[in-house]
Amino acid sequence: MKLVAVSAGLSTPSSTRLLADRLAESVRGELAGQDQELETEVIELRELAVAVANNLVTGFPAPPLAAAIDAVTGATGLIVVSPVFTASYSGLFKSFFDLIDPDALTGKPVVIAATGGTARHSLVLEHALRPLFAYLRAAVVPTAVYAASEDWGSGGDAFTEGLPARIRRAGGELAALMAARASEETPEDDDVTALERQLSDLRFD
């Protein structure tokens, strides 16, 4: 199985990349407990910004961008993380996924995540990211992860689940879908039907 994490962070170091890494570690840990081998790749969109812009104008991807698109479309599961800009995902994040064939992510398990300076932007997950990947017909896991500046190092309280717990939950959900998809042997079902059935069968505490 192959897990690809797409990070749209613009700085180095980046909290967006850190969240992508933490989510990937969670998935890897879940699958290791099931004796499942996992190949992981992280795509930093900041390194592809010029190539993305050129592709939008010319219609032809440079080799590094083509390799990134192939990695995303060929992955068993995806983690996608964007910083919040003007109450939505970044332009670079959207531009990259505009280059993906609309059918290429059909049925693919995806964790959506975002970072921002304040918790007030957390609804970006539901009003921007989830609709985007629903349009692409991906199988987005139930738990989305938002990390505000104050979430790092916080374990939560009696009323709020902390960031580490949300990362573990999302990682477990993605690992379960990836393992189910890898072992799925029902050729009579299309990918979306199979993944919808697997989602309904999952139980999350």
N, CA, C and O of each residue as an XYZ file, in Angstrom:
820
protein
N       0.838     -1.201      0.000
C       0.000      0.000      0.000
C       0.869      1.245      0.000
O       1.967      1.253      0.557
N       0.364      2.296     -0.631
C       1.090      3.559     -0.670
C       0.225      4.687     -0.141
O      -0.922      4.858     -0.554
N       0.792      5.456      0.781
C       0.134      6.629      1.344
C       0.848      7.867      0.833
O       2.072      7.962      0.928
N       0.090      8.823      0.286
C       0.659     10.084     -0.189
C       0.034     11.222      0.610
O      -1.187     11.325      0.721
N       0.898     12.078      1.165
C       0.440     13.268      1.887
C       0.782     14.493      1.055
O       1.922     14.662      0.622
N      -0.216     15.351      0.833
C      -0.025     16.585      0.070
C      -0.073     17.754      1.041
O      -1.094     17.992      1.685
N       1.031     18.481      1.144
C       1.120     19.629      2.042
C       1.214     20.904      1.231
O       2.077     21.025      0.362
N       0.329     21.863      1.507
C       0.329     23.140      0.789
C       0.942     24.260      1.618
O       0.714     25.436      1.334
N       1.707     23.912      2.626
C       2.376     24.929      3.428
C       3.375     25.712      2.595
O       3.994     25.160      1.686
N       3.539     26.999      2.898
C       4.404     27.865      2.105
C       5.718     28.204      2.782
O       6.618     28.748      2.143
N       5.844     27.895      4.062
C       7.064     28.252      4.783
C       7.849     27.002      5.163
O       7.351     25.881      5.052
N       9.083     27.213      5.612
C       9.923     26.125      6.109
C      10.596     26.583      7.400
O      11.375     27.537      7.369
N      10.317     25.924      8.551
C       9.376     24.811      8.712
C       7.930     25.290      8.624
O       7.649     26.487      8.682
N       7.024     24.331      8.484
C       5.620     24.645      8.269
C       4.745     23.801      9.186
O       4.933     22.589      9.286
N       3.791     24.441      9.855
C       2.848     23.678     10.682
C       1.977     22.786      9.806
O       1.511     21.739     10.254
N       1.757     23.197      8.555
C       0.984     22.383      7.620
C       1.726     21.075      7.322
O       1.127     20.000      7.339
N       3.032     21.175      7.048
C       3.833     19.968      6.823
C       3.900     19.126      8.090
O       3.848     17.899      8.019
N       4.013     19.766      9.240
C       4.065     19.022     10.496
C       2.789     18.219     10.708
O       2.846     17.061     11.121
N       1.644     18.823     10.431
C       0.379     18.107     10.587
C       0.303     16.943      9.599
O      -0.166     15.863      9.958
N       0.753     17.147      8.368
C       0.772     16.061      7.384
C       1.643     14.905      7.880
O       1.266     13.740      7.752
N       2.803     15.230      8.444
C       3.703     14.188      8.952
C       3.085     13.437     10.122
O       3.188     12.213     10.203
N       2.442     14.169     11.031
C       1.819     13.519     12.193
C       0.695     12.576     11.760
O       0.555     11.481     12.305
N      -0.088     12.994     10.799
C      -1.167     12.142     10.295
C      -0.594     10.895      9.614
O      -1.104      9.790      9.803
N       0.466     11.076      8.824
C       1.095      9.932      8.154
C       1.660      8.952      9.174
O       1.550      7.739      8.996
N       2.264      9.470     10.240
C       2.795      8.599     11.292
C       1.671      7.806     11.959
O       1.841      6.634     12.294
N       0.531      8.453     12.146
C      -0.605      7.765     12.764
C      -1.096      6.623     11.887
O      -1.364      5.530     12.386
N      -1.216      6.864     10.583
C      -1.649      5.811      9.660
C      -0.630      4.680      9.640
O      -0.996      3.505      9.673
N       0.650      5.038      9.586
C       1.704      4.025      9.551
C       1.655      3.149     10.807
O       1.800      1.929     10.730
N       1.449      3.787     11.959
C       1.372      3.031     13.209
C       0.188      2.083     13.236
O       0.310      0.946     13.693
N      -0.959      2.543     12.750
C      -2.152      1.692     12.716
C      -1.927      0.468     11.827
O      -2.268     -0.653     12.204
N      -1.352      0.695     10.646
C      -1.155     -0.408      9.709
C      -0.030     -1.340     10.166
O      -0.079     -2.542      9.907
N       0.979     -0.792     10.841
C       2.056     -1.642     11.361
C       1.495     -2.618     12.389
O       1.950     -3.757     12.485
N       0.500     -2.163     13.161
C      -0.135     -3.048     14.134
C      -0.920     -4.168     13.489
O      -1.255     -5.156     14.144
N      -1.220     -4.018     12.191
C      -1.934     -5.056     11.442
C      -0.983     -5.821     10.519
O      -1.420     -6.565      9.641
N       0.332     -5.627     10.731
C       1.358     -6.277      9.896
C       1.205     -5.912      8.425
O       1.423     -6.743      7.543
N       0.829     -4.668      8.169
C       0.678     -4.178      6.803
C       1.863     -3.281      6.457
O       2.207     -2.378      7.221
N       2.478     -3.528      5.317
C       3.577     -2.678      4.865
C       3.023     -1.430      4.192
O       2.012     -1.481      3.491
N       3.703     -0.308      4.416
C       3.214      0.962      3.887
C       4.376      1.782      3.342
O       5.375      1.999      4.028
N       4.235      2.229      2.109
C       5.167      3.176      1.508
C       4.552      4.569      1.636
O       3.372      4.757      1.339
N       5.347      5.542      2.077
C       4.839      6.886      2.318
C       5.608      7.908      1.500
O       6.832      7.836      1.392
N       4.885      8.860      0.925
C       5.502      9.958      0.184
C       4.798     11.259      0.559
O       3.571     11.311      0.636
N       5.588     12.307      0.792
C       5.031     13.625      1.084
C       5.339     14.553     -0.086
O       6.488     14.665     -0.512
N       4.315     15.212     -0.598
C       4.469     16.153     -1.701
C       4.329     17.571     -1.157
O       3.280     17.940     -0.629
N       5.387     18.358     -1.289
C       5.378     19.762     -0.865
C       4.997     20.628     -2.069
O       5.785     20.772     -3.004
N       3.810     21.194     -2.048
C       3.345     21.967     -3.194
C       4.145     23.245     -3.405
O       4.223     23.739     -4.530
N       4.743     23.793     -2.347
C       5.534     25.013     -2.507
C       6.676     24.808     -3.498
O       7.087     25.745     -4.182
N       7.187     23.576     -3.571
C       8.274     23.274     -4.494
C       7.780     23.144     -5.934
O       8.578     23.135     -6.871
N       6.467     23.046     -6.104
C       5.885     22.854     -7.441
C       5.071     24.059     -7.900
O       4.376     23.992     -8.914
N       5.156     25.173     -7.147
C       4.279     26.319     -7.414
C       4.440     26.855     -8.837
O       3.445     27.112     -9.513
N       5.665     27.023     -9.292
C       5.886     27.547    -10.639
C       5.397     26.548    -11.688
O       4.782     26.934    -12.682
N       5.672     25.266    -11.460
C       5.235     24.240    -12.408
C       3.713     24.164    -12.477
O       3.153     23.952    -13.553
N       3.037     24.336    -11.337
C       1.567     24.334    -11.325
C       1.040     25.508    -12.153
O       0.130     25.339    -12.965
N       1.613     26.701    -11.946
C       1.166     27.876    -12.699
C       1.406     27.698    -14.196
O       0.541     28.029    -15.007
N       2.575     27.178    -14.563
C       2.870     26.952    -15.980
C       1.920     25.931    -16.596
O       1.498     26.082    -17.742
N       1.586     24.895    -15.834
C       0.670     23.869    -16.334
C      -0.723     24.448    -16.577
O      -1.388     24.078    -17.545
N      -1.164     25.352    -15.706
C      -2.477     25.966    -15.887
C      -2.526     26.796    -17.174
O      -3.573     26.913    -17.811
N      -1.379     27.368    -17.545
C      -1.322     28.215    -18.738
C      -1.089     27.402    -20.008
O      -1.710     27.659    -21.039
N      -0.193     26.421    -19.928
C       0.215     25.682    -21.127
C      -0.532     24.371    -21.324
O      -0.670     23.886    -22.447
N      -1.013     23.798    -20.220
C      -1.677     22.501    -20.317
C      -0.722     21.325    -20.259
O      -1.144     20.181    -20.427
N       0.578     21.589    -20.020
C       1.561     20.514    -19.975
C       2.321     20.559    -18.658
O       2.899     21.592    -18.320
N       2.335     19.451    -17.900
C       3.054     19.444    -16.632
C       4.548     19.179    -16.821
O       4.940     18.346    -17.639
N       5.376     19.894    -16.058
C       6.801     19.590    -16.011
C       6.983     18.221    -15.349
O       6.105     17.789    -14.602
N       8.094     17.531    -15.600
C       8.282     16.177    -15.049
C       8.063     16.063    -13.537
O       7.410     15.112    -13.106
N       8.578     16.987    -12.703
C       8.317     16.841    -11.254
C       6.830     16.937    -10.917
O       6.342     16.218    -10.045
N       6.112     17.821    -11.602
C       4.672     17.953    -11.368
C       3.932     16.725    -11.866
O       3.017     16.245    -11.196
N       4.306     16.212    -13.018
C       3.682     14.992    -13.538
C       3.892     13.835    -12.572
O       2.986     13.028    -12.363
N       5.093     13.748    -11.976
C       5.375     12.678    -11.011
C       4.504     12.832     -9.767
O       4.029     11.841     -9.213
N       4.294     14.083     -9.325
C       3.447     14.317     -8.153
C       1.999     13.937     -8.440
O       1.341     13.322     -7.601
N       1.500     14.299     -9.622
C       0.131     13.937     -9.990
C      -0.023     12.425    -10.068
O      -1.027     11.881     -9.609
N       0.960     11.744    -10.643
C       0.912     10.279    -10.726
C       0.926      9.650     -9.338
O       0.243      8.656     -9.091
N       1.717     10.242     -8.424
C       1.765      9.710     -7.059
C       0.416      9.833     -6.374
O      -0.025      8.902     -5.699
N      -0.247     10.982     -6.543
C      -1.551     11.206     -5.917
C      -2.604     10.267     -6.497
O      -3.363      9.643     -5.755
N      -2.647     10.171     -7.813
C      -3.685      9.335     -8.432
C      -3.421      7.848     -8.240
O      -4.351      7.044     -8.296
N      -2.161      7.471     -8.014
C      -1.832      6.065     -7.840
C      -1.796      5.589     -6.400
O      -1.577      4.405     -6.143
N      -2.011      6.509     -5.447
C      -1.920      6.153     -4.029
C      -3.094      5.302     -3.581
O      -4.188      5.378     -4.140
N      -2.845      4.485     -2.556
C      -3.932      3.730     -1.919
C      -4.781      4.649     -1.059
O      -5.997      4.485     -0.968
N      -4.122      5.628     -0.422
C      -4.828      6.594      0.416
C      -4.118      7.934      0.391
O      -2.927      8.010      0.091
N      -4.862      9.000      0.711
C      -4.318     10.358      0.657
C      -4.546     11.100      1.971
O      -5.557     10.919      2.649
N      -3.571     11.938      2.302
C      -3.720     12.953      3.345
C      -3.527     14.296      2.655
O      -2.509     14.505      1.995
N      -4.474     15.200      2.791
C      -4.349     16.511      2.147
C      -4.469     17.591      3.220
O      -5.419     17.603      4.003
N      -3.490     18.501      3.243
C      -3.441     19.525      4.288
C      -3.174     20.878      3.650
O      -2.222     21.036      2.886
N      -4.022     21.856      3.968
C      -3.850     23.208      3.442
C      -3.864     24.219      4.586
O      -4.608     24.048      5.551
N      -3.057     25.262      4.487
C      -3.246     26.394      5.400
C      -4.511     27.146      4.997
O      -4.956     27.056      3.853
N      -5.076     27.875      5.929
C      -6.285     28.652      5.648
C      -5.891     30.047      5.166
O      -5.170     30.772      5.851
N      -6.376     30.411      3.974
C      -6.185     31.754      3.426
C      -7.554     32.319      3.059
O      -8.279     31.727      2.259
N      -7.908     33.468      3.644
C      -9.183     34.132      3.338
C     -10.357     33.161      3.493
O     -11.226     33.056      2.627
N     -10.349     32.457      4.628
C     -11.451     31.570      5.017
C     -11.620     30.355      4.117
O     -12.693     29.752      4.100
N     -10.577     29.978      3.363
C     -10.683     28.795      2.518
C      -9.291     28.169      2.354
O      -8.315     28.629      2.948
N      -9.222     27.106      1.533
C      -7.922     26.508      1.241
C      -7.110     27.485      0.401
O      -7.653     28.434     -0.164
N      -5.808     27.242      0.326
C      -4.947     28.163     -0.409
C      -5.152     28.020     -1.918
O      -5.624     26.991     -2.400
N      -4.786     29.077     -2.651
C      -4.888     29.022     -4.102
C      -3.993     27.963     -4.699
O      -4.363     27.317     -5.680
N      -2.812     27.773     -4.119
C      -1.892     26.751     -4.615
C      -2.490     25.357     -4.451
O      -2.379     24.518     -5.345
N      -3.122     25.115     -3.309
C      -3.769     23.824     -3.045
C      -4.852     23.554     -4.090
O      -4.899     22.476     -4.682
N      -5.722     24.544     -4.309
C      -6.814     24.374     -5.275
C      -6.276     24.211     -6.688
O      -6.779     23.388     -7.453
N      -5.255     24.991     -7.041
C      -4.699     24.913     -8.391
C      -4.111     23.533     -8.668
O      -4.241     23.010     -9.774
N      -3.465     22.944     -7.664
C      -2.899     21.610     -7.858
C      -4.000     20.594     -8.119
O      -3.896     19.795     -9.050
N      -5.053     20.616     -7.311
C      -6.115     19.633     -7.496
C      -6.972     19.934     -8.723
O      -7.694     19.055     -9.195
N      -6.908     21.155     -9.248
C      -7.550     21.453    -10.533
C      -6.872     20.692    -11.669
O      -7.477     20.477    -12.719
N      -5.630     20.288    -11.465
C      -4.886     19.565    -12.498
C      -5.139     18.064    -12.468
O      -4.733     17.345    -13.381
N      -5.810     17.588    -11.420
C      -6.111     16.164    -11.291
C      -7.351     15.837    -12.115
O      -8.348     16.556    -12.052
N      -7.290     14.763    -12.880
C      -8.466     14.331    -13.633
C      -9.656     14.141    -12.680
O      -9.504     13.503    -11.638
N     -10.830     14.679    -13.015
C     -11.979     14.611    -12.096
C     -12.367     13.208    -11.669
O     -12.998     13.042    -10.625
N     -12.010     12.194    -12.442
C     -12.363     10.818    -12.079
C     -11.230     10.062    -11.402
O     -11.414      8.917    -10.989
N     -10.054     10.688    -11.280
C      -8.873      9.957    -10.820
C      -8.902      9.614     -9.334
O      -8.210      8.694     -8.898
N      -9.696     10.347     -8.553
C      -9.746     10.097     -7.106
C     -11.015      9.370     -6.687
O     -11.298      9.264     -5.494
N     -11.775      8.875     -7.638
C     -13.027      8.187     -7.321
C     -12.798      7.018     -6.370
O     -12.042      6.094     -6.671
N     -13.467      7.072     -5.213
C     -13.379      5.993     -4.238
C     -12.111      5.961     -3.424
O     -11.955      5.071     -2.588
N     -11.187      6.901     -3.630
C      -9.908      6.869     -2.921
C     -10.077      7.398     -1.496
O     -10.633      8.481     -1.315
N      -9.610      6.661     -0.477
C      -9.712      7.133      0.910
C      -8.861      8.380      1.132
O      -7.699      8.423      0.728
N      -9.444      9.398      1.777
C      -8.765     10.678      1.970
C      -9.037     11.209      3.377
O     -10.167     11.164      3.863
N      -7.982     11.714      4.023
C      -8.123     12.526      5.233
C      -7.934     13.982      4.832
O      -6.941     14.328      4.192
N      -8.876     14.829      5.203
C      -8.734     16.262      4.955
C      -8.288     16.951      6.246
O      -8.751     16.607      7.333
N      -7.384     17.927      6.113
C      -6.865     18.623      7.286
C      -6.470     20.038      6.890
O      -6.238     20.330      5.717
N      -6.397     20.914      7.897
C      -6.039     22.303      7.643
C      -5.375     22.892      8.875
O      -5.545     22.397      9.989
N      -4.611     23.965      8.655
C      -3.963     24.686      9.746
C      -4.301     26.167      9.640
O      -4.548     26.685      8.551
N      -4.309     26.834     10.783
C      -4.594     28.260     10.790
C      -4.197     28.882     12.115
O      -3.854     28.176     13.063
N      -4.243     30.199     12.178
C      -3.814     30.894     13.374
C      -4.836     30.892     14.492
O      -4.484     31.126     15.648
N      -6.099     30.630     14.172
C      -7.158     30.668     15.178
C      -8.179     29.571     14.910
O      -8.387     29.166     13.767
N      -8.805     29.102     15.963
C      -9.817     28.048     15.835
C     -11.052     28.518     15.086
O     -11.861     27.690     14.666
N     -11.222     29.827     14.905
C     -12.409     30.344     14.224
C     -12.473     29.915     12.762
O     -13.530     29.979     12.135
N     -11.334     29.476     12.222
C     -11.307     29.058     10.818
C     -11.566     27.559     10.639
O     -11.478     27.054      9.520
N     -11.880     26.852     11.703
C     -11.962     25.392     11.617
C     -13.059     24.898     10.674
O     -12.967     23.787     10.152
N     -14.090     25.704     10.451
C     -15.168     25.271      9.564
C     -14.743     25.189      8.105
O     -15.514     24.727      7.264
N     -13.519     25.635      7.791
C     -13.008     25.485      6.429
C     -13.015     24.021      5.995
O     -13.137     23.717      4.808
N     -12.885     23.126      6.961
C     -12.893     21.699      6.637
C     -14.219     21.272      6.038
O     -14.256     20.457      5.115
N     -15.304     21.817      6.559
C     -16.634     21.377      6.132
C     -17.216     22.216      4.993
O     -17.979     21.696      4.178
N     -16.870     23.495      4.923
C     -17.481     24.311      3.866
C     -16.600     24.422      2.625
O     -17.059     24.907      1.591
N     -15.339     23.979      2.706
C     -14.457     24.097      1.548
C     -13.812     22.761      1.175
O     -13.992     22.280      0.056
N     -13.065     22.159      2.101
C     -12.313     20.953      1.763
C     -13.206     19.742      1.506
O     -13.028     19.042      0.509
N     -14.164     19.491      2.396
C     -15.002     18.302      2.201
C     -15.829     18.388      0.909
O     -15.906     17.393      0.189
N     -16.448     19.530      0.586
C     -17.158     19.607     -0.703
C     -16.254     19.407     -1.911
O     -16.674     18.806     -2.900
N     -15.022     19.900     -1.848
C     -14.098     19.721     -2.971
C     -13.852     18.246     -3.241
O     -13.915     17.804     -4.388
N     -13.570     17.476     -2.183
C     -13.261     16.061     -2.393
C     -14.512     15.212     -2.570
O     -14.440     14.107     -3.109
N     -15.654     15.716     -2.124
C     -16.910     15.055     -2.467
C     -17.165     15.199     -3.965
O     -17.616     14.254     -4.613
N     -16.879     16.374     -4.513
C     -17.029     16.582     -5.951
C     -16.115     15.635     -6.736
O     -16.495     15.137     -7.796
N     -14.910     15.390     -6.213
C     -13.976     14.481     -6.867
C     -14.303     13.010     -6.579
O     -13.591     12.112     -7.029
N     -15.382     12.770     -5.827
C     -15.897     11.427     -5.522
C     -14.913     10.593     -4.711
O     -14.909      9.365     -4.802
N     -14.083     11.259     -3.921
C     -13.194     10.551     -3.011
C     -13.990     10.083     -1.795
O     -15.068     10.603     -1.508
N     -13.447      9.097     -1.088
C     -14.079      8.597      0.138
C     -13.422      9.291      1.325
O     -12.444      8.791      1.882
N     -13.962     10.441      1.708
C     -13.376     11.233      2.789
C     -13.769     10.625      4.131
O     -14.948     10.375      4.380
N     -12.777     10.384      5.003
C     -13.065      9.751      6.290
C     -13.869     10.709      7.168
O     -13.815     11.920      6.957
N     -14.612     10.193      8.144
C     -15.477     11.058      8.954
C     -14.733     12.135      9.731
O     -15.220     13.260      9.846
N     -13.553     11.806     10.271
C     -12.836     12.770     11.107
C     -11.920     13.647     10.257
O     -10.999     13.149      9.608
N     -12.178     14.949     10.265
C     -11.278     15.929      9.646
C     -10.478     16.589     10.771
O     -10.955     16.681     11.902
N      -9.272     17.043     10.463
C      -8.380     17.559     11.502
C      -8.003     19.001     11.200
O      -7.437     19.302     10.150
N      -8.327     19.892     12.142
C      -7.911     21.288     12.045
C      -6.969     21.581     13.204
O      -7.248     21.216     14.346
N      -5.857     22.240     12.908
C      -4.887     22.585     13.940
C      -4.672     24.087     13.961
O      -4.064     24.650     13.050
N      -5.177     24.737     15.010
C      -4.887     26.150     15.237
C      -3.562     26.256     15.989
O      -3.043     25.258     16.487
N      -3.033     27.444     16.066
C      -1.743     27.639     16.726
C      -1.754     27.112     18.156
O      -0.779     26.512     18.609
N      -2.865     27.336     18.870
C      -2.919     26.922     20.270
C      -3.121     25.413     20.448
O      -2.992     24.903     21.561
N      -3.433     24.702     19.373
C      -3.664     23.259     19.477
C      -2.372     22.464     19.649
O      -2.381     21.375     20.223
N      -1.271     23.004     19.157
C      -0.013     22.268     19.244
C       0.432     22.192     20.702
O       0.589     23.213     21.372
N       0.632     20.974     21.178
C       1.023     20.773     22.564
C      -0.136     20.702     23.523
O       0.063     20.547     24.728
N      -1.364     20.816     23.002
C      -2.544     20.762     23.863
C      -3.167     19.375     23.820
O      -3.341     18.795     22.749
N      -3.501     18.851     24.991
C      -4.141     17.540     25.071
C      -5.649     17.608     25.167
O      -6.309     16.584     25.338
N      -6.210     18.824     25.056
C      -7.652     18.969     25.179
C      -8.092     19.054     26.621
O      -7.267     19.179     27.526
N      -9.389     18.987     26.836
C      -9.936     19.037     28.187
C     -11.160     18.135     28.254
O     -11.387     17.322     27.358
N     -11.946     18.278     29.313
C     -13.102     17.407     29.500
C     -14.160     17.593     28.425
O     -15.007     16.721     28.234
N     -14.123     18.719     27.719
C     -15.158     19.020     26.731
C     -14.638     19.012     25.293
O     -15.426     18.968     24.348
N     -13.327     19.055     25.125
C     -12.745     19.170     23.783
C     -11.667     18.123     23.585
O     -10.760     17.987     24.407
N     -11.772     17.375     22.477
C     -10.759     16.395     22.140
C      -9.511     17.113     21.626
O      -9.610     17.967     20.745
N      -8.345     16.777     22.166
C      -7.113     17.443     21.778
C      -6.632     17.021     20.403
O      -7.124     16.051     19.827
N      -5.655     17.769     19.880
C      -5.134     17.497     18.549
C      -4.545     16.088     18.419
O      -4.826     15.419     17.425
N      -3.745     15.607     19.375
C      -3.213     14.237     19.224
C      -4.307     13.183     19.099
O      -4.173     12.239     18.320
N      -5.389     13.339     19.860
C      -6.483     12.371     19.793
C      -7.187     12.432     18.443
O      -7.571     11.400     17.892
N      -7.358     13.649     17.906
C      -8.002     13.782     16.595
C      -7.125     13.203     15.482
O      -7.627     12.607     14.530
N      -5.819     13.385     15.614
C      -4.895     12.801     14.636
C      -4.970     11.282     14.682
O      -5.010     10.631     13.638
N      -4.988     10.711     15.889
C      -5.073      9.243     16.017
C      -6.384      8.724     15.428
O      -6.406      7.701     14.744
N      -7.466      9.438     15.699
C      -8.769      8.994     15.193
C      -8.802      9.026     13.659
O      -9.214      8.058     13.019
N      -8.370     10.136     13.089
C      -8.363     10.249     11.623
C      -7.416      9.229     11.000
O      -7.744      8.617      9.983
N      -6.249      9.043     11.604
C      -5.300      8.052     11.091
C      -5.860      6.644     11.137
O      -5.653      5.857     10.213
N      -6.572      6.323     12.214
C      -7.183      5.004     12.313
C      -8.263      4.786     11.269
O      -8.388      3.697     10.710
N      -9.046      5.831     11.008
C     -10.104      5.712     10.001
C      -9.511      5.520      8.604
O      -9.995      4.699      7.824
N      -8.456      6.287      8.294
C      -7.843      6.151      6.976
C      -7.176      4.791      6.829
O      -7.289      4.156      5.780
N      -6.483      4.338      7.868
C      -5.831      3.028      7.810
C      -6.848      1.919      7.575
O      -6.591      0.990      6.810
N      -8.003      2.013      8.233
C      -9.035      0.992      8.074
C      -9.558      0.955      6.643
O      -9.761     -0.119      6.077
N      -9.774      2.126      6.065
C     -10.274      2.170      4.686
C      -9.216      1.698      3.692
O      -9.534      1.008      2.723
N      -7.966      2.068      3.932
C      -6.902      1.629      3.029
C      -6.754      0.112      3.063
O      -6.618     -0.525      2.018
N      -6.780     -0.472      4.268
C      -6.650     -1.921      4.387
C      -7.837     -2.616      3.736
O      -7.675     -3.638      3.069
N      -9.040     -2.056      3.930
C     -10.233     -2.653      3.329
C     -10.181     -2.560      1.811
O     -10.552     -3.501      1.109
N      -9.714     -1.415      1.310
C      -9.648     -1.234     -0.138
C      -8.617     -2.171     -0.760
O      -8.836     -2.712     -1.844
N      -7.490     -2.362     -0.067
C      -6.436     -3.220     -0.591
C      -6.880     -4.677     -0.659
O      -6.458     -5.420     -1.545
N      -7.734     -5.083      0.280
C      -8.169     -6.477      0.317
C      -9.513     -6.707     -0.363
O      -9.993     -7.837     -0.441
N     -10.114     -5.627     -0.853
C     -11.439     -5.737     -1.476
C     -11.370     -6.571     -2.746
O     -10.554     -6.304     -3.629
N     -12.209     -7.557     -2.834
C     -12.238     -8.426     -4.012
C     -13.672     -8.618     -4.472
O     -14.187     -9.736     -4.519
N     -14.309     -7.495     -4.814
C     -15.685     -7.563     -5.306
C     -15.753     -6.847     -6.637
O     -16.185     -5.695     -6.684
N     -15.339     -7.493     -7.730
C     -15.302     -6.824     -9.025
C     -16.655     -6.357     -9.521
O     -16.734     -5.507    -10.409
N     -17.717     -6.901     -8.958
C     -19.027     -6.490     -9.435
C     -19.422     -5.115     -8.913
O     -20.343     -4.494     -9.443
N     -18.721     -4.623     -7.857
C     -19.005     -3.305     -7.309
C     -18.024     -2.294     -7.874
O     -16.853     -2.612     -8.085
N     -18.499     -1.066     -8.122
C     -17.534     -0.033     -8.458
C     -16.885      0.455     -7.167
O     -17.332      0.113     -6.072
N     -15.828      1.258     -7.301
C     -15.047      1.673     -6.140
C     -15.882      2.446     -5.133
O     -15.743      2.243     -3.927
N     -16.748      3.328     -5.614
C     -17.527      4.153     -4.699
C     -18.464      3.290     -3.868
O     -18.564      3.488     -2.657
N     -19.154      2.336     -4.490
C     -20.073      1.462     -3.758
C     -19.326      0.665     -2.702
O     -19.785      0.554     -1.565
N     -18.182      0.114     -3.068
C     -17.396     -0.685     -2.125
C     -16.944      0.161     -0.945
O     -17.049     -0.273      0.202
N     -16.437      1.374     -1.215
C     -15.956      2.234     -0.140
C     -17.096      2.721      0.737
O     -16.921      2.859      1.948
N     -18.263      2.985      0.154
C     -19.404      3.399      0.966
C     -19.813      2.285      1.923
O     -20.151      2.542      3.078
N     -19.778      1.038      1.433
C     -20.113     -0.075      2.303
C     -19.100     -0.222      3.428
O     -19.469     -0.504      4.568
N     -17.812     -0.030      3.106
C     -16.774     -0.139      4.130
C     -16.916      0.966      5.172
O     -16.713      0.723      6.361
N     -17.265      2.185      4.736
C     -17.477      3.270      5.676
C     -18.608      2.941      6.645
O     -18.499      3.192      7.846
N     -19.690      2.379      6.118
C     -20.843      2.070      6.969
C     -20.538      0.946      7.950
O     -21.181      0.845      8.995
N     -19.552      0.092      7.617
C     -19.203     -1.024      8.479
C     -18.242     -0.626      9.596
O     -18.109     -1.348     10.584
N     -17.566      0.523      9.446
C     -16.591      0.932     10.455
C     -17.304      1.361     11.729
O     -18.405      1.911     11.694
N     -16.651      1.098     12.850
C     -17.170      1.534     14.144
C     -16.096      2.377     14.814
O     -14.969      1.916     14.994
N     -16.434      3.614     15.186
C     -15.473      4.501     15.815
C     -15.948      4.841     17.225
O     -17.082      5.276     17.422
N     -15.072      4.638     18.195
C     -15.432      4.960     19.581
C     -15.342      6.467     19.817
O     -15.607      6.935     20.925
